[in-house]
Amino acid sequence: MTYAADDLYGEVAYIAYHFHWPMDSLLDLEHADRRRYVDQIARLNRLAGGR
């Protein structure tokens, strides 16, 4: 099974925007770890009244 490029780039952009990590570092993450960061960022944004 392959991971859709749009989904991958969306996750990478979302994490990079919030954490300012370089793309290479984000692409090196396992998919589950990247999803975990995305979920945690979203949770923090909800708690802060953001996006």
Backbone hydrogen bonds in HBPLUS format (Angstrom, degrees):
<---DONOR---> <-ACCEPTOR-->    atom                        ^
c    i                          cat <-CA-CA->   ^        H-A-AA   ^      H-
h    n   atom  resd res      DA  || num        DHA   H-A  angle D-A-AA Bond
n    s   type  num  typ     dist DA aas  dist angle  dist       angle   num
A0007-ASP N   A0004-ALA O   3.07 MM   3  5.33 118.7  2.46 102.3 116.8     1
A0008-LEU N   A0004-ALA O   2.99 MM   4  6.32 161.8  2.02 156.7 162.3     2
A0009-TYR N   A0005-ALA O   2.89 MM   4  6.09 172.5  1.90 158.5 159.9     3
A0010-GLY N   A0006-ASP O   2.93 MM   4  5.99 147.5  2.04 138.3 147.9     4
A0011-GLU N   A0007-ASP O   2.98 MM   4  6.22 159.4  2.02 151.0 155.2     5
A0012-VAL N   A0008-LEU O   2.96 MM   4  6.21 169.0  1.97 155.4 158.6     6
A0013-ALA N   A0009-TYR O   2.87 MM   4  5.91 163.9  1.89 146.7 151.4     7
A0014-TYR N   A0010-GLY O   3.00 MM   4  6.07 157.1  2.06 143.6 150.1     8
A0015-ILE N   A0011-GLU O   3.00 MM   4  6.24 168.0  2.02 157.5 159.6     9
A0016-ALA N   A0012-VAL O   2.88 MM   4  5.93 164.7  1.90 151.1 156.3    10
A0017-TYR N   A0013-ALA O   2.89 MM   4  5.91 155.0  1.95 144.3 150.8    11
A0018-HIS N   A0014-TYR O   3.30 MM   4  6.50 154.3  2.37 141.1 146.9    12
A0019-PHE N   A0015-ILE O   2.74 MM   4  5.75 166.8  1.76 163.3 167.6    13
A0020-HIS N   A0016-ALA O   2.72 MM   4  4.60 138.5  1.89 124.1 132.6    14
A0025-SER N   A0022-PRO O   3.09 MM   3  5.51 122.3  2.44 107.6 120.7    15
A0026-LEU N   A0022-PRO O   3.22 MM   4  6.60 154.9  2.29 150.1 157.5    16
A0027-LEU N   A0023-MET O   2.85 MM   4  6.10 159.2  1.90 159.9 165.8    17
A0028-ASP N   A0024-ASP O   3.08 MM   4  6.19 135.1  2.29 138.2 149.2    18
A0029-LEU N   A0026-LEU O   3.20 MM   3  5.40 150.4  2.30 101.8 110.3    19
A0033-ASP N   A0030-GLU O   3.08 MM   3  5.29 118.2  2.48 101.8 116.7    20
A0034-ARG N   A0030-GLU O   2.97 MM   4  6.29 161.9  2.01 159.7 165.2    21
A0035-ARG N   A0031-HIS O   2.90 MM   4  6.16 163.5  1.93 158.0 162.2    22
A0036-ARG N   A0032-ALA O   2.97 MM   4  6.13 148.4  2.07 139.4 148.3    23
A0037-TYR N   A0033-ASP O   3.02 MM   4  6.37 155.1  2.08 149.9 155.3    24
A0038-VAL N   A0034-ARG O   2.98 MM   4  6.28 162.4  2.01 151.6 156.6    25
A0039-ASP N   A0035-ARG O   2.87 MM   4  6.08 163.8  1.89 151.8 156.0    26
A0040-GLN N   A0036-ARG O   2.96 MM   4  6.16 156.1  2.02 146.4 153.0    27
A0041-ILE N   A0037-TYR O   2.87 MM   4  6.05 163.1  1.90 156.5 160.7    28
A0042-ALA N   A0038-VAL O   2.99 MM   4  6.17 164.7  2.02 151.0 155.4    29
A0043-ARG N   A0039-ASP O   2.97 MM   4  6.16 154.9  2.03 143.4 150.4    30
A0044-LEU N   A0040-GLN O   2.92 MM   4  6.15 163.4  1.95 151.2 155.2    31
A0045-ASN N   A0041-ILE O   2.88 MM   4  6.12 156.1  1.94 151.1 158.1    32
A0046-ARG N   A0042-ALA O   2.94 MM   4  6.19 154.3  2.01 148.4 155.0    33
A0047-LEU N   A0043-ARG O   2.97 MM   4  6.25 162.6  2.00 151.9 156.5    34
A0048-ALA N   A0044-LEU O   2.95 MM   4  6.12 145.2  2.08 142.9 152.4    35
A0050-GLY N   A0045-ASN O   2.61 MM   5  4.69 145.8  1.72 158.7 153.3    36
A0049-GLY N   A0046-ARG O   3.05 MM   3  5.02 154.3  2.12 100.6 108.6    37
